Amino acid sequence: MSPPGTDWVAWHRQYEAEGPLSRRLATVQAHIDRILDQGTSPFRVLSLCSGDGRDLVGPVARHASSVRVEGRLVELDPVLSAAARASIAAAGLDGLEVREADAGAASAADGAVPANLVLLCGIFGNVSDADIERTIRAAPMLCAPGARVIWTRHRREPDLTPAIRRWFEESGFEHEAFDSIADSTGSVGVERLVGSIEAFDPSLRLFRFRETTGYWLDDLEASAPDVVAAFRGIEEGKFISVRREVRRRTSTGSAPAIVAQLAAVAGAFDILLAQLPDRAFREPGGEGDWNVAEAIGHTAHARAGLALAAALAASDRWPVDAPPVVPGVPGAAAASRDELRRRIAMSQRSIERASRSIAGHETDPCPLEHPLVGRLRCGEWLLFAGVHDLMHLEQLHAIAAGPRVVASPA
């Protein structure tokens, strides 16, 4: 399924560079490899919201000589469906088929169940909690005895993965594996059916993808509410409200939640960077005479630098000769797409390390000053790093969509 406002073809390009999604893909494929190592012919698979099939096609091709794999990939997007068919054909996997259909309707699996392996990857982060539970409760009707289900979900607060694992257990599954994806909030779970299978009901609605508004800031608000709320003041040209919101939303113990929101913002950067055409990185970046590559490199440096400054102040390690004003330093003008995506990912890792020193000291003073908001406290700098991110993210969205006036993150 493809909710309005989401370019799923562009979204899948994130897999092509080292990052959270490529690491998640490797984890999913490793589990599929392990399961196929234990499989016997014929082995049936079902992949819902299968995208371009990259989760499944590689592992099945690697095991083609030892186990006969049959099954169905279900994907609504026609471009991704065509890509999956091409990959299957190139690998010579005549036992796999692609159905271009709404994977949230159980009827899309009619004739492809019961399966020995069911993939529910990329679904649970895009549907409601009620739909996640409904899908899990219905999973036994998709499964053969002893079947495995592989699922994915982020661990941003409120972390739903404990409830997901409980729902599987209550539905007759035994927990087999749970992997946290390095340097991200992503996770991969594997469950094995030990209870009874159920009769297949093709009339059942499993899930519907949440609709997006089509406006990037509204869509980001659910996963980064405090960052977006503080940024709204800049949208309205009221920098005093930015300072007020940053202070109101920062308190002792708030650092972990803010870091999770900054991870969501980093993810939004990564998605947009995957979508931009190559030529865009050399175009004006909306900040003085910087190009897009320089502006993104600056963003990665600034978000890590603000968090580090706050961490130094929180741990009483502020250098006596450190400049009190935040400097505006451009990134490398010739940086490539992949280099910039790595820089954003590295900045998030730096933020996570710095937050361990900030936690518990969010309201401690910090000598750092910014020309727009003045001096903030340690935890407030962590939140303001996200506000600064959105100033540049807005510029990137404007570049992707065409010229319009946006705020300048001086």
Steps between C-alpha positions, in 0.01 A plus 500: 500500500620851428348783702446833322799732519759223530737423211580138577730459202719783633466363852651168389812680374607530864604135483772589251729675749639388834248598765222375730290352220789319333596354839138398560492336158816303580346383828177388333693317228719326757190362670354389166831326419493322836138391457559375144804305623252300709229484231386206291347502152252629414539802728226763469550872571265797521630857507249781563594854394797341331627812321754408233556158657852560627423347842423164344651460154867489605463234771271284282750518213782396734305189602360411158716188470402359840133586550212564262337827607154597379281790597363846448617856545218753539565866416260773389749742343530413128861617466615297799297199385667517159842525665422193711396302190819602324715390797319167522542441126869597509558251782308225317259445789200361316332396825439859609223728374416865557143611550434871458235543768410654835694289750273619782215294355531133592364410157840596356641186666225269373665199336840575655434366850576323723860620478812377675635854518299822520672838462332800666785744441446873463138477615481549877650848490240623253171376640302558819566303819156339462587384148830357623319296763232391251765383253684304768180337628425393142853377427427133585264479201791594273735241647578132464582308823837619634512797262713803573385860481761775456387854588657843538415804707677809639552536877424869529302598808250374580679176406237253378736205443434341844126503426562357152693211645226443760229498232692236304538288813128529576426394140690171523852604407828433677753782499814407309706817447499875550775719354552869565650665192827677582496881518126522442165433665425220253445140602431159346300224669453131418214289637423129448148358499468231766123524542224392269458624146172671415265491204583764242244781470555697176239760599705628794656848494843475666619861489488832321801725465462832678429779259754780487409864454747556221660782702831385641479686831155368590610148415813532717308634799381159621857375553662833599225700675720719720742587221218588262311705762808711570570542129148631434608831654763540229238424238303793640808722538468504881841404632396586855244221479776259393693576816184473709400163349851361533503592869147373563572164342832435672521370856713270710481157340381620159821422308417139393167602348661792317774273362231267361340799328836605357535147361168547321625829356822331386285239330304774323828645372609160375175446309523839333869459417414171329238679289696802382644481147879504478511849352315643801803466727689766306206743486456795743424364846290785637773621735712790372715379213514139621391222269275215618793275591654775713168567675442132582858455617452806720184347646675175588787692664267737687266236647796300632679815616204639696455168677872480580504854637205418725668179615823685588307757704289232669811313611692813609754458220433824310834619351607839635607615153187377314318766293165587658317554168392214273707525179340443160735267313412358156556138411708376207373648173573185300358247748305219335152378589637194683757707688229738621274215608789354698566838660140527617512143638829572677358819650215301652747261659686801644173637639420169665844491667474862613152448641635260761683794660204735457245264656417620850664837431253636245437818701866572575639825349712498185725790389418453130301769315313503169422821309130409470416371850787616721620278784321173576535228763663163431188302415357795309798492264420138424146595402614809310730277293180349362350843434814593306469172310149591389612840376728325254258217433244761396753642255559155352128439456472837327784404264336164428159659437606815314576856603319659791594724793629319810651606829877538512677312781758775561 
